[in-house]
Amino acid sequence: MEHSLIQTWNLGYVGLSYVIATLTSFVSLELASRAGRTRTVGSSHFWVVAQALLLGYGIWAMHFIGMLALHSNMPSAFNLLPTVLSGVAAVALVYPALRILHAGRLSLGRLALAGTVAGTGIVVMHYLGMAAYRIPGTVVTIMWGPLLASVAIAVGASMVALFLFGLLASDWATRQRRSMLYGAKTVAALVMGVAITGMHYTGMAALRYTLDPAADLATLAVTGADAGLLALIIGVVTFLLIGLAVTSIAMDVTDDLDLQDLPAATD
């Protein structure tokens, strides 16, 4: 019996990956506007850590949902350890990128360094996650054009995102109307969502799966973490994190309003 590898895309998962990327981007922009505050070092560091966790995890969650968008007529599974490590890599390199960004005046050199660090984290996350995806009985061919394009998109998109983060943490943002800032953040989040998902699907195109002629397909067995269960856990945790970040932002805004209502101190 002749076998062939057939792969199709689930547009629902593709759309969900974009929604996650866009929501993560918007909330990260909100966190960025607080990360640059100089009220206290501890407060500023809290928002940087929160932003790194949300952005790193959100990009990883988008990546995983995007992986599930590709359906194959061959059994497949995810190796749990590299899947988890890919998420750790994203957060571990987004955090120092944000620290570099907020360590001094925004400049092209600082932006390039921070963007390279964050972009490297995204690339490591993506291809480590791709390595965790197993289709027994297939061989993988690297397509260098899409691979190099995905690296360029990751670094370029990181630099643009970090520029926006730095801009929102600067004095410029304090002089703008709130309605204008929310409009700008919404447009920026939509564009960032396109860039993040664009890097992912470009990276997926860099690896081509074909059947291994030497494999005995009748005896192949797939082992690994259950994709459906992982998707459920990642989806729930993603929206919980976004909800927690939104709640923290809302409480911070309330505290600011309460402080503004306090009477001025008298001598």
C-alpha positions as CSV (number, residue, x, y, z in Angstrom):
1,M,0.0,0.0,0.0
2,E,1.4,3.4,-1.0
3,H,1.5,6.1,1.6
4,S,1.9,9.8,1.3
5,L,2.3,12.6,3.8
6,I,-0.6,15.1,3.6
7,Q,-0.6,18.2,5.7
8,T,-3.4,20.8,6.0
9,W,-4.0,23.9,8.0
10,N,-6.7,24.5,10.6
11,L,-7.7,28.1,10.1
12,G,-9.3,28.3,13.5
13,Y,-6.0,27.6,15.3
14,V,-4.3,30.1,12.9
15,G,-6.8,32.7,13.9
16,L,-6.4,31.9,17.6
17,S,-2.6,32.2,17.4
18,Y,-3.0,35.7,16.0
19,V,-5.5,36.6,18.7
20,I,-3.1,35.4,21.4
21,A,-0.2,37.3,19.8
22,T,-2.3,40.5,19.5
23,L,-3.7,40.4,23.1
24,T,-0.2,39.7,24.5
25,S,1.2,42.6,22.5
26,F,-1.5,45.0,23.7
27,V,-1.1,44.1,27.4
28,S,2.7,44.2,27.0
29,L,2.4,47.7,25.7
30,E,0.4,48.6,28.7
31,L,3.0,47.1,31.0
32,A,5.7,48.9,29.2
33,S,4.2,52.3,30.0
34,R,4.6,51.4,33.7
35,A,8.0,49.7,33.5
36,G,9.8,53.0,32.8
37,R,8.3,54.8,35.9
38,T,10.9,56.1,38.4
39,R,8.7,56.1,41.5
40,T,10.7,53.3,43.1
41,V,13.2,50.8,41.7
42,G,11.1,47.9,43.1
43,S,8.0,49.1,41.3
44,S,9.8,49.6,38.0
45,H,11.4,46.1,38.3
46,F,8.0,44.5,39.0
47,W,6.6,45.8,35.8
48,V,9.7,44.7,33.8
49,V,9.4,41.2,35.2
50,A,5.6,41.1,34.6
51,Q,6.2,42.2,31.0
52,A,8.9,39.6,30.4
53,L,6.8,36.8,31.8
54,L,3.7,37.8,29.8
55,L,5.5,38.6,26.5
56,G,7.8,35.5,26.6
57,Y,5.0,33.1,27.6
58,G,2.5,34.7,25.2
59,I,4.8,34.3,22.2
60,W,5.5,30.7,23.3
61,A,1.7,30.0,23.6
62,M,1.1,31.5,20.2
63,H,3.9,29.3,18.8
64,F,2.4,26.1,20.3
65,I,-1.2,26.9,19.1
66,G,0.4,27.7,15.7
67,M,2.0,24.2,15.7
68,L,-1.4,22.6,16.4
69,A,-2.8,24.5,13.3
70,L,-0.8,22.1,11.1
71,H,-2.7,18.8,10.7
72,S,-1.1,15.7,9.3
73,N,-2.5,12.3,8.2
74,M,0.5,10.7,10.1
75,P,0.4,10.4,13.9
76,S,2.4,13.1,15.7
77,A,3.3,14.1,19.2
78,F,5.3,16.6,21.3
79,N,8.4,15.7,23.3
80,L,7.5,17.3,26.6
81,L,11.0,18.4,27.8
82,P,12.1,20.5,24.7
83,T,8.5,21.9,24.6
84,V,8.9,23.2,28.2
85,L,12.5,24.4,27.6
86,S,11.4,26.4,24.5
87,G,9.0,28.4,26.7
88,V,11.7,28.9,29.3
89,A,14.1,30.1,26.6
90,A,11.6,32.8,25.5
91,V,11.2,34.3,28.9
92,A,14.8,33.9,29.8
93,L,16.0,36.0,26.9
94,V,13.1,38.5,26.7
95,Y,13.8,39.6,30.3
96,P,17.5,40.7,29.8
97,A,16.4,42.4,26.6
98,L,13.9,44.5,28.5
99,R,16.6,45.2,31.2
100,I,18.9,46.4,28.5
101,L,16.2,48.6,27.0
102,H,15.4,50.3,30.3
103,A,19.0,50.6,31.5
104,G,19.6,54.0,29.9
105,R,18.6,56.4,27.2
106,L,16.9,54.9,24.2
107,S,19.4,54.8,21.3
108,L,19.9,52.8,18.1
109,G,22.8,50.8,19.6
110,R,20.8,49.9,22.7
111,L,17.8,49.1,20.6
112,A,19.9,46.8,18.3
113,L,21.4,45.0,21.2
114,A,18.1,44.5,23.0
115,G,16.4,43.5,19.8
116,T,19.1,40.9,19.0
117,V,18.8,39.4,22.5
118,A,15.0,39.2,22.3
119,G,15.1,38.0,18.7
120,T,17.6,35.3,19.6
121,G,15.2,34.1,22.4
122,I,12.3,33.9,19.9
123,V,14.4,32.0,17.4
124,V,15.7,29.6,20.0
125,M,12.1,29.1,21.3
126,H,10.7,28.5,17.9
127,Y,13.2,25.9,16.6
128,L,13.5,24.2,20.0
129,G,9.7,23.9,19.9
130,M,9.8,22.6,16.3
131,A,12.4,20.0,17.4
132,A,9.9,18.8,20.0
133,Y,7.4,18.1,17.3
134,R,7.7,14.5,16.1
135,I,6.2,12.7,13.1
136,P,7.6,9.2,13.1
137,G,8.6,7.8,9.8
138,T,9.5,11.2,8.3
139,V,12.7,13.1,7.6
140,V,13.2,16.8,8.0
141,T,14.8,19.0,5.4
142,I,15.9,22.5,6.3
143,M,14.8,25.3,3.8
144,W,17.5,28.0,4.4
145,G,15.6,30.8,2.7
146,P,12.6,30.7,5.1
147,L,14.9,30.0,8.1
148,L,17.0,33.1,7.5
149,A,13.9,35.1,6.8
150,S,12.4,34.0,10.2
151,V,15.6,35.1,12.0
152,A,15.5,38.5,10.3
153,I,11.8,38.9,11.1
154,A,12.4,37.9,14.8
155,V,15.1,40.4,15.3
156,G,13.4,43.2,13.3
157,A,10.1,42.7,15.0
158,S,11.8,42.6,18.4
159,M,13.5,45.9,17.7
160,V,10.2,47.5,16.6
161,A,8.4,46.2,19.7
162,L,11.2,47.3,22.0
163,F,11.2,50.8,20.4
164,L,7.5,51.0,21.1
165,F,8.1,49.8,24.7
166,G,10.8,52.4,25.2
167,L,8.6,55.2,23.7
168,L,5.7,54.3,26.0
169,A,8.1,54.4,29.0
170,S,9.5,57.8,28.1
171,D,8.4,61.4,28.9
172,W,6.8,61.6,25.5
173,A,4.0,59.3,26.6
174,T,3.1,61.4,29.6
175,R,2.4,64.4,27.4
176,Q,-0.1,62.5,25.2
177,R,-3.9,62.2,25.6
178,R,-5.0,58.9,27.0
179,S,-7.4,58.3,24.1
180,M,-4.5,58.8,21.6
181,L,-2.3,56.4,23.5
182,Y,-4.9,53.7,23.6
183,G,-5.5,54.1,19.8
184,A,-1.8,53.9,19.1
185,K,-1.4,50.9,21.3
186,T,-4.3,49.1,19.6
187,V,-2.8,49.7,16.1
188,A,0.7,48.7,17.3
189,A,-0.7,45.5,18.9
190,L,-2.4,44.5,15.7
191,V,0.8,45.1,13.7
192,M,2.9,43.3,16.3
193,G,0.5,40.4,16.1
194,V,1.1,40.1,12.4
195,A,4.9,40.2,12.9
196,I,4.9,37.6,15.7
197,T,2.7,35.1,13.8
198,G,4.5,35.9,10.6
199,M,7.8,34.9,12.1
200,H,6.2,31.7,13.4
201,Y,4.7,30.5,10.1
202,T,7.8,31.6,8.2
203,G,9.8,29.5,10.6
204,M,7.5,26.5,10.1
205,A,8.0,26.8,6.4
206,A,11.8,26.4,7.0
207,L,11.3,22.7,8.0
208,R,9.9,20.4,5.4
209,Y,8.7,17.0,6.4
210,T,8.8,14.1,3.9
211,L,8.2,10.3,4.4
212,D,11.3,8.3,5.1
213,P,11.5,5.6,2.4
214,A,13.3,3.2,4.8
215,A,10.7,3.5,7.5
216,D,8.2,0.6,8.1
217,L,5.0,2.7,8.6
218,A,3.0,-0.3,9.8
219,T,5.2,-0.7,12.9
220,L,5.7,3.0,13.8
221,A,4.4,4.1,17.2
222,V,4.2,7.7,18.4
223,T,5.1,8.7,22.0
224,G,5.0,12.0,23.7
225,A,2.7,14.4,25.5
226,D,-0.9,14.6,24.5
227,A,-1.3,17.6,22.2
228,G,-4.9,18.2,23.1
229,L,-4.2,18.3,26.8
230,L,-1.2,20.6,26.3
231,A,-3.3,22.9,24.2
232,L,-6.0,23.1,26.9
233,I,-3.4,23.8,29.7
234,I,-1.5,26.4,27.6
235,G,-4.7,28.1,26.6
236,V,-6.1,28.4,30.1
237,V,-2.8,29.6,31.6
238,T,-2.4,32.1,28.8
239,F,-5.7,33.8,29.4
240,L,-5.2,33.6,33.2
241,L,-1.9,35.4,32.8
242,I,-3.4,38.1,30.5
243,G,-6.3,38.5,33.0
244,L,-3.9,38.8,35.9
245,A,-1.8,41.4,34.0
246,V,-5.0,43.4,33.2
247,T,-6.1,43.2,36.8
248,S,-2.7,44.5,38.0
249,I,-2.9,47.4,35.5
250,A,-6.4,48.3,36.6
251,M,-5.3,48.3,40.3
252,D,-2.3,50.4,39.4
253,V,-4.6,53.0,37.6
254,T,-6.9,53.0,40.6
255,D,-4.0,53.6,43.0
256,D,-2.8,56.5,40.8
257,L,-6.3,58.1,40.9
258,D,-6.6,57.7,44.6
259,L,-3.2,59.4,45.1
260,Q,-4.3,62.3,42.9
261,D,-7.4,62.7,45.1
262,L,-5.4,63.0,48.3
263,P,-5.0,66.5,49.7
264,A,-1.5,68.1,49.4
265,A,0.7,67.8,52.4
266,T,1.0,70.9,54.6
267,D,4.1,72.0,56.6
